[in-house]
Amino acid sequence: NLQIDQQEAERVTNFVRDMALLSRDYYSLGQQERDAVRQDLTRRYGISETSRVAIEQLEAQGKVNWEQMGANMLAGAVIGGSQVAAAYAGKPPG
């Protein structure tokens, strides 16, 4: 089981966010170009070798859809924001 610290989790979250933003263009690229984009973002965020390998394996197995991951992150942010707003207003979320 892959255990990562908070800083690594933030780096991976930023990587996923950017991959989601690039996903439409990313999937239109050839494999070498996609590899270069992924490697650039991996270096940019300082993602550990363990996380990099895990991401590449998941993508190679077809278990990663960056566009869907971005939609999931957005949905989570909306739900979290509504919970914060409800708490601020003194109302239970939901």
Rosetta constraint file for C-alpha pairs under 8 A:
AtomPair CA 4 CA 8 HARMONIC 5.98 0.50
AtomPair CA 4 CA 9 HARMONIC 6.35 0.50
AtomPair CA 5 CA 9 HARMONIC 6.18 0.50
AtomPair CA 6 CA 10 HARMONIC 6.25 0.50
AtomPair CA 7 CA 11 HARMONIC 6.27 0.50
AtomPair CA 8 CA 12 HARMONIC 6.10 0.50
AtomPair CA 8 CA 47 HARMONIC 6.67 0.50
AtomPair CA 8 CA 48 HARMONIC 7.32 0.50
AtomPair CA 9 CA 13 HARMONIC 6.02 0.50
AtomPair CA 10 CA 14 HARMONIC 6.18 0.50
AtomPair CA 11 CA 15 HARMONIC 6.23 0.50
AtomPair CA 11 CA 45 HARMONIC 5.57 0.50
AtomPair CA 11 CA 46 HARMONIC 6.99 0.50
AtomPair CA 11 CA 47 HARMONIC 6.10 0.50
AtomPair CA 12 CA 16 HARMONIC 6.09 0.50
AtomPair CA 12 CA 45 HARMONIC 7.71 0.50
AtomPair CA 12 CA 47 HARMONIC 6.55 0.50
AtomPair CA 12 CA 51 HARMONIC 7.73 0.50
AtomPair CA 13 CA 17 HARMONIC 6.08 0.50
AtomPair CA 14 CA 18 HARMONIC 6.25 0.50
AtomPair CA 14 CA 45 HARMONIC 7.40 0.50
AtomPair CA 15 CA 19 HARMONIC 6.12 0.50
AtomPair CA 15 CA 41 HARMONIC 6.30 0.50
AtomPair CA 15 CA 42 HARMONIC 7.02 0.50
AtomPair CA 15 CA 45 HARMONIC 6.79 0.50
AtomPair CA 16 CA 20 HARMONIC 6.01 0.50
AtomPair CA 16 CA 66 HARMONIC 7.08 0.50
AtomPair CA 16 CA 69 HARMONIC 7.31 0.50
AtomPair CA 16 CA 70 HARMONIC 7.21 0.50
AtomPair CA 17 CA 21 HARMONIC 6.27 0.50
AtomPair CA 17 CA 70 HARMONIC 6.08 0.50
AtomPair CA 17 CA 73 HARMONIC 7.77 0.50
AtomPair CA 18 CA 22 HARMONIC 6.17 0.50
AtomPair CA 18 CA 41 HARMONIC 7.97 0.50
AtomPair CA 19 CA 23 HARMONIC 5.70 0.50
AtomPair CA 19 CA 26 HARMONIC 7.87 0.50
AtomPair CA 19 CA 38 HARMONIC 7.89 0.50
AtomPair CA 19 CA 66 HARMONIC 5.90 0.50
AtomPair CA 19 CA 67 HARMONIC 7.79 0.50
AtomPair CA 19 CA 70 HARMONIC 7.94 0.50
AtomPair CA 20 CA 66 HARMONIC 4.71 0.50
AtomPair CA 20 CA 67 HARMONIC 4.84 0.50
AtomPair CA 20 CA 68 HARMONIC 7.55 0.50
AtomPair CA 20 CA 69 HARMONIC 6.50 0.50
AtomPair CA 20 CA 70 HARMONIC 4.63 0.50
AtomPair CA 20 CA 71 HARMONIC 7.93 0.50
AtomPair CA 21 CA 67 HARMONIC 7.44 0.50
AtomPair CA 21 CA 70 HARMONIC 7.13 0.50
AtomPair CA 22 CA 26 HARMONIC 5.67 0.50
AtomPair CA 23 CA 27 HARMONIC 6.03 0.50
AtomPair CA 23 CA 66 HARMONIC 5.73 0.50
AtomPair CA 23 CA 67 HARMONIC 5.37 0.50
AtomPair CA 24 CA 28 HARMONIC 6.82 0.50
AtomPair CA 24 CA 67 HARMONIC 7.28 0.50
AtomPair CA 25 CA 29 HARMONIC 6.72 0.50
AtomPair CA 26 CA 34 HARMONIC 6.18 0.50
AtomPair CA 26 CA 37 HARMONIC 7.96 0.50
AtomPair CA 27 CA 34 HARMONIC 7.65 0.50
AtomPair CA 29 CA 33 HARMONIC 5.86 0.50
AtomPair CA 29 CA 34 HARMONIC 6.01 0.50
AtomPair CA 30 CA 34 HARMONIC 6.21 0.50
AtomPair CA 31 CA 35 HARMONIC 6.09 0.50
AtomPair CA 32 CA 36 HARMONIC 6.24 0.50
AtomPair CA 33 CA 37 HARMONIC 6.27 0.50
AtomPair CA 34 CA 38 HARMONIC 6.14 0.50
AtomPair CA 35 CA 39 HARMONIC 6.03 0.50
AtomPair CA 36 CA 40 HARMONIC 6.02 0.50
AtomPair CA 37 CA 41 HARMONIC 6.30 0.50
AtomPair CA 38 CA 42 HARMONIC 6.07 0.50
AtomPair CA 39 CA 43 HARMONIC 6.20 0.50
AtomPair CA 40 CA 44 HARMONIC 6.02 0.50
AtomPair CA 41 CA 45 HARMONIC 6.13 0.50
AtomPair CA 42 CA 46 HARMONIC 5.96 0.50
AtomPair CA 42 CA 47 HARMONIC 5.34 0.50
AtomPair CA 42 CA 52 HARMONIC 6.89 0.50
AtomPair CA 43 CA 47 HARMONIC 6.65 0.50
AtomPair CA 47 CA 51 HARMONIC 6.38 0.50
AtomPair CA 47 CA 52 HARMONIC 6.37 0.50
AtomPair CA 48 CA 52 HARMONIC 6.13 0.50
AtomPair CA 49 CA 53 HARMONIC 6.10 0.50
AtomPair CA 50 CA 54 HARMONIC 6.25 0.50
AtomPair CA 51 CA 55 HARMONIC 6.08 0.50
AtomPair CA 52 CA 56 HARMONIC 6.17 0.50
AtomPair CA 53 CA 57 HARMONIC 6.06 0.50
AtomPair CA 54 CA 58 HARMONIC 6.15 0.50
AtomPair CA 55 CA 59 HARMONIC 6.15 0.50
AtomPair CA 56 CA 60 HARMONIC 6.01 0.50
AtomPair CA 57 CA 61 HARMONIC 6.14 0.50
AtomPair CA 58 CA 62 HARMONIC 6.34 0.50
AtomPair CA 58 CA 63 HARMONIC 5.10 0.50
AtomPair CA 58 CA 64 HARMONIC 5.88 0.50
AtomPair CA 59 CA 63 HARMONIC 5.69 0.50
AtomPair CA 59 CA 64 HARMONIC 4.97 0.50
AtomPair CA 59 CA 65 HARMONIC 7.81 0.50
AtomPair CA 64 CA 69 HARMONIC 7.78 0.50
AtomPair CA 65 CA 69 HARMONIC 6.20 0.50
AtomPair CA 66 CA 70 HARMONIC 6.18 0.50
AtomPair CA 67 CA 71 HARMONIC 6.41 0.50
AtomPair CA 68 CA 72 HARMONIC 6.17 0.50
AtomPair CA 69 CA 73 HARMONIC 6.17 0.50
AtomPair CA 70 CA 74 HARMONIC 6.19 0.50
AtomPair CA 71 CA 75 HARMONIC 6.13 0.50
AtomPair CA 72 CA 76 HARMONIC 6.15 0.50
AtomPair CA 73 CA 77 HARMONIC 6.20 0.50
AtomPair CA 74 CA 78 HARMONIC 6.22 0.50
AtomPair CA 75 CA 79 HARMONIC 6.21 0.50
AtomPair CA 76 CA 80 HARMONIC 6.00 0.50
AtomPair CA 77 CA 81 HARMONIC 5.92 0.50
AtomPair CA 78 CA 82 HARMONIC 6.17 0.50
AtomPair CA 79 CA 83 HARMONIC 6.27 0.50
AtomPair CA 80 CA 84 HARMONIC 6.26 0.50
AtomPair CA 81 CA 85 HARMONIC 6.13 0.50
AtomPair CA 82 CA 86 HARMONIC 5.99 0.50
AtomPair CA 82 CA 93 HARMONIC 7.14 0.50
AtomPair CA 83 CA 87 HARMONIC 6.06 0.50
AtomPair CA 83 CA 92 HARMONIC 7.88 0.50
AtomPair CA 83 CA 93 HARMONIC 5.23 0.50
AtomPair CA 83 CA 94 HARMONIC 7.85 0.50
AtomPair CA 84 CA 88 HARMONIC 6.09 0.50
AtomPair CA 85 CA 89 HARMONIC 6.18 0.50
AtomPair CA 86 CA 90 HARMONIC 6.10 0.50
AtomPair CA 86 CA 91 HARMONIC 5.05 0.50
AtomPair CA 86 CA 92 HARMONIC 6.05 0.50
AtomPair CA 86 CA 93 HARMONIC 5.40 0.50
AtomPair CA 87 CA 91 HARMONIC 5.74 0.50
AtomPair CA 87 CA 92 HARMONIC 6.47 0.50
AtomPair CA 87 CA 93 HARMONIC 7.08 0.50
